[in-house]
Structures are given as C-alpha cells and as structure tokens.
Amino acid sequence: MTILGKISRRLFSLAGVALVGAAISTGGHETAMAQSPSHLQTVLENGVLRVGTTGDFVPMTVRDIASGSYKGFEIDAAKQLAADLGVEVEFVPTDWKTLVSGVLADKFDIAMTGSSINPGRAKTVGFTQPYFFVGTVPMMLEKNADRFKTWDDANKSGVTVAVTLGTVFEEQAQAAFPDATIVKVEAPATGYQEVLSGRADVTITSNVDAASLMERYANMKTFGEGEVRNQRPLGYITTQSDFVFLNYLNTWVDMKKADGFFKRNAQKWGLE
C-alpha cells in the first residue's frame, strides 16, 4: 500500500475515535452516532474510487465515444489519487448541469472534471483547496510571432482583437486592449475562427481552451510571455459535510503540489 493509502486509513481510524468520543461526551446522543460513514471509509472498504467526470472539457477530461474510455489532465489526476489510496478507479459519466446533484445523490465520491471554485456551488457541496488555476491568454497566428510577444503588443491602433459577444472575454478584451479595435462576433462564431480566417489579428481565451486549439491548429499560438490574466482556481468537489474525506483530499493536493505532480501533468497536456 502507498504512503498516502496508509495515511488515509489512519485518518479514518482517528475520525472513528473522535466520533465515539463525541458520542460518549454527549451521553450517546443519536445525532453523534447517526453520522454517515465518510467516503474515505467506503472507498477503502469497497476498493473503488468513483469519479464523476464530464468527458467534454479538452484537455482536462475527454471521453472517446466509441470505446467509452477517458483521457486528460483530470483523468491522470484521478488515476493517481486512486493509486495513492490503494484502490481502483471507476469513471462515472456526468454532465455540468447534474454535477452537483450527482455528488449529493452519492452517484460518485468525487467530481474531477475541471470545475472552477464557485461560491454558489459551495453552498451545497464541498470544494478542495485549489490544485490548478485557469485564466486568460492571448492567441495569434504563428506567422505573427515577431509582431506579438507581450499583451501590450496587441494594445495598439491597427490591431484587431476578436471575441465572442456575451462572453467574459468581451469585457476582458475591452479592459486589456483599449487602443485596439475590438470585434465582437455572435455565437456560434468564435474569436479564434476570426484569427484563423485573417479577419482579426488576436483573440483571447482560457489557457485550457488554448491548449486544445493549438493541438487542433498547428498555426495558432499563444503569446504574452507566459502571463495568464483573470485567473480563477479549480477545485475537486465532494460532499460538503464529509470533513474526513475533504481533509484527506486536501492533504493529497498539498503533497501532489509539493512533489510537482500537477505541474508535470499540466506540461504533459500543454497547459504550461
């Protein structure tokens, strides 16, 4: 068993002692004894970690329709988490609109699908501490690499920046490039399509989406000297009241950040 697997069993043992102590100190009240077992307990007892994932967020989680298999940043993380727990991993198909309800209905132990930490969702489910940040990066055609190196290079008269109307990138482009011409296209048109067609010089998008676009279009590149703006944290989702499992997951995230796992995984999937 891995070191983290041993830690998880120790955490569960301590949690059981604490629960018994709480029951004794309150005269054995039913509220103390009626607490549901932690997901950590059920995962270790069943030997399976159930992971909810959408399979539609390239390159975070991608599902192959033909085989039903998954790949991506989050899939590698889920496999590593299961390995450290000393259990098997089972991927449970879900979608964004049922992500929270799936956790609450105990359809899976944890959601690992590239979810932004959201105050609204945090009212009903629990988030781990951040393990990765997504943000906004600028993109161009590779042939313009000498023209655009920094964000400021695109903030000039004569530069056309394309964004999709109504997205967060519309407001961000106006703030970042006040001296440029901002072209707003309506969905399903996109800013990157305007760049590919030559109707715009630059677009902005999330660094996750940018990684996918560069994989699909060899002539599209990010620029900005590695500066990612408007960053927001990603966290894994589980039951809000499961403090034992959340404690284990936060310990795991800490250790994986310390040993460079998330950085290596991000580099593997073109996110850094």
N, C-alpha and C positions, 0 to 999 in steps of 0.2 A: 504493500500500500504506500502511496506517496506521502510526503510530509504533510501536505495540505489535507489529505484524506484523514490522517491521524488527528490533525488539528480539529477537523470537522466533528469527528467522533468525540473528542474531548469537550468541544463547545456544547454538544448535545448533552453530554453527561452532566456538565456544570449547570445547564439550563434545567435539567430534571431535578437536581439537588435544590436549586433556587425555588422551583415550583413547589416541591414538597415542603420546604421551609416556609414558604408563603402560606401554604395551607395550614401548617401547624400554628403559625403565629396568629392566624385569624380564626382559630378554632375549627379548622377543616371546612370552612365555608365552601359551598358548591361552586362559587364563582372562580375560586382558585383552581379547583380540580377539573372544571369543565372546559378548560382551555384546550383548543385543538392542538394536535401534535404539530411541531414545526415541519415545514417542507424538508428541512435538513434531515430530520428523522426519517420521513417517508422515503426520501431519495436513497439514503443509506440502507434502509431496510429492504427496499424493492430492487436496489441495484440499478436504477434507471433515473436519469435526469430528463424530465420532459421540458423541451424548449419550444416555445411558441415563436414562429418567425414568418414574415410575410412572403419572402422569396421574390420581392419585386423592387428591391432597392439596390441597384447596381452601384458599386461593387460590394455593398455591405452584406446583402443576402439575395442570392439568385437561385431560383428553382428551375431545373430542367424539366419541362413539361412531359417529355417522352419517358424519362426514367424516374421522375419524381425525386431525384437527388438534389442536394443543395450544395452551393459553394459560396465563398465570400468571406469578408473580414469577420462578420459576426459568426459565421459557421465555424471558422477556425477557432474563434474565442470559445464558442460553446463546446467544441470537442476538447479544448484544453481544460476548461472548467470541469467537464465530466471526468477527464483523465486524472485531474488533481483530486477529485472526490473519490476516485477509485470505482467509478460506475460507468455504465453505458449511457449514450445519449440517444434520445428519441426526438426527432423534429416533428412538431405538431403544426400543420398548416393553419394560418390565421390571416386576417387582413386588418388594415388600420382601423376600420370602424368597430371591429369586435375585439381589439387588442385588450382593452381594459376589462371588458365583460368576460373574456376568456380567462384572465387572471382571477377575477372574482368568482367565476364558476368552477375554478380548480381544473380547467382543461389542460393547463401546463403549470410547471413550477416557477418558470421564469420566462419573460419575454426578452429575446435578444434579436433585435431587428433594426437597430439604428434609431432609437427613439430619443427625441430631444426631451430634456427635463422640462416639464411643463407644470406650472402652478395649478392649473385646472385639473389635470390628471392626478396630481399629488394629493388632491382632496380625497381620493378614493383608493389609490394604490401607492405602493412604496417604491421609491427610486433609490438605486445605489448612488454612491458618490460618482462624479464624472470619471470616465475612463478615456474619453476622446472628445475633442472639440471640432465641430464643423463650423465653417464660416464661408465668407465670400471671396472669390478670386476673380481676376480679370483674365479674359481669353482673347486670342488673336489668331490669325493665320501665321504659320511658321515663317513665311516669306517676309513678314513684318518684324522679325525678331530684332533687327537693328533699330527699328523705329520706336518700339515699345519695350522698355526694360523695367520701368517703375510705374506705379499707379499715376504719378504726376505727369508722366509722358502722355497719358491719354486725356489729361485735363487741359486741352489746348483747342483753340479755334481751328476748325478744319478737320477735327476728329469726330467721327460719328460713332456713337455708342448705342447699341440696340438692346432693348429689354422687352419682356412681355408685359403688357398692360395689366395692372392689378396685382402684380406680384410684389414681394418685398424688395426685389431688385430694382423696381421702378424708383422707389424712394431712395434707395441706396445710391443709385447711379446719379440722381439729381444732386445728392449731397457730395459725392466723390468727384464728379466731373461738371462743375457749374459752368466752365468755359467751353465745354464741348457741346455738340449737337446731340440731344437725346432723342432717339427714335423709339416710339412705343408701338409694338405690334400686338395684335389681338390673337389670343389662343384660338386654334392650335398652333399658330405660328410662334416661333421662338427666336430669341436673340441670337443663338448660335447659328440658326439657319440663315439669318441675315448676314452674318460674318462669312459663312461658307459661300454664299452667293455673291459676295463682294459688295452688297448694298450697305454694309456697315464695316467699320474697322475693328471694333471691340465689342465684347459683351461681358457681362458678369454673371456668375452662377455660383452654386455651392462647390466647395472643393471636392466633395464626394461626386457630384454630377460631373465636374470637370474631369475627374479620373476616368469616368465611363466614356465621356466624349472623346478623350484623347486615345482611348483604346479603339473606338469605332472610326475615328477620323484622324489619320496619321498627320494631316497637315494642320491640325488645331493644337495650340499650345497655350499653357498659362504663362503669365509673366507677373512682374511685381516683386521680384527678388525674394520670393518666399513669404511675403506679407499677406496674411489672411485677416480680413476685416469682418466686423459684425459677427464675432464668434459666439456660439451657443453650445452648451455641454450636452453630451449624450450620457444616458444612464440606463441600467438594466431595471426591469420592472418585475416586482413580485408583490405578494400580499402585504398590505400596509402594516398590519399588526404583528407580522412574523419577525420579531426582533432577533431571534436566534439565527434565522436564515439570512436576514439583512446584515447581521454582524459578520457572519461567515463570508458573505459576498463582498462586503467592504474590505475585509481582511484580504481576500483573494485579489481584488482590484489593486489594493496597495502593493501587494507582493509582485503582481504582474507588471505594474508600472515601474517598480524598483528594478526588476530584472530585465526591463526593456522589451517585454513581450509585445505590448501594444504598439510600440514604435516600430518593431520589426514587422509586425503584422500590417501596419499602415504602409510601410515601404513595399511590402510584398504586393499589396493591392493598389499601388500607385497613389496613395493618399498623402504621401510626403515626398 
